[in-house]
Amino acid sequence: MEPVRIGLIGCGVIGRFHIRAASESKLVRVVAVADLIDEKLQEVANQYGIAKRYHEGLDLLDDPEVEAVILALPANGRFVLAMKAFRNGIHAIIEKPIGMNAQQAEQYIAARGDLVAVCGQSRNRYSTMARQISEYIASGALGELRMINCRAITAPIAPPKAPPPTWRLRKAENGGGILLNWGCYDLDYLLGLTGWAIKPQTVLARTWTVPPTYTSYVAPDSDAETHVTALILCEGGAVINYERSEYTAARAESMWQITGTQASLHVHLTDTKGFTVTVDKATPDRGTISETLFEPVEDPQSGMLCQLEDFALAIREGRKPMSGLEEALLVQRISDAIYASAASGQAVTF
């Protein structure tokens, strides 16, 4: 198969992960890079031997050699680039979150046509562990799904040594804070594991910004949330109980559980060292018993690489990717509802 010729726009942290994954694949070839910061542009281009270098991403999209693009920059800078890419017939990997709001995601879908387009938020579902969990749930072993619980708390250790990036906690740059930075991963992963069988309907949520003790940990003028909690009611009676936080006065904790009428599954977002996937089963004679379902093995390929190669194969084979923009739109709609509920203090139905 002829490698897909890719352009990378954005040579920051996530862009470097993308180009490293691309360098490990025979299915793609990075032919051009772009970044407004010349130092980052030259460093990445020199490291990977990329001759074509652009300061403006819009100029890269006019390069006839580029047939697909990775948009690895904050959400407020991606929309114009993505829409031009689609107009130019260029396939796209759009970093997470999919947009500043659901309206942008809807516009992407309308403009995409027959092109292949994916969102980075789904990369965790490409792991071996995720596929095994999905298959187990699809088998019906949990029974009728009742509840998804996720409590993911990151505990600060010390103030950062380098200035924190502004986009992580500025609404004008990324649409929101921890919810859009990590929540899109969480919700995509958990809903994806269930095969998108759970249909959210109503949200009651609260968000909080950084507490005074930790203001030195974040960039000046940060106005987005560092702590979010939401109760999401779904069709058929299922419930999602969700909490994600950083920079809060709580110790680190990570609890992921999918509960059905017959069993509950304890999972994790990534292949954490020492973590096992366990199941609690209801039995008529022994009550609830716990078993190890499997111990995840470290994947030889990252989720980013797996997503990239599925993207490339979808282009060459003329098929849909494993996960497309429609799933990203649903997650964005949930996020928008969480923000609306937190702002109004009332439940929001969507």
NORRAVEN-V690195 format. One record per helix or strand of 2 or more residues. SS is the DSSP state (alpha for helix, beta for strand). FROM is the first residue (numbers start at 1). LEN is the number of residues. If there is no record, write none. Layout:
BEGIN
SS;FROM;LEN + SS;FROM;LEN
END
This chain:
BEGIN
beta;4;6 + alpha;13;11 + beta;28;7 + alpha;38;11 + beta;52;3 + alpha;57;4 + beta;68;4 + alpha;75;3 + alpha;79;9 + beta;91;4 + alpha;102;11 + beta;117;3 + alpha;120;7 + alpha;128;11 + beta;145;9 + alpha;166;4 + alpha;171;4 + alpha;178;16 + beta;200;9 + alpha;212;6 + beta;227;8 + alpha;235;3 + beta;239;7 + beta;253;8 + beta;263;4 + beta;276;8 + beta;287;9 + alpha;303;15 + alpha;325;20 + beta;348;2
END
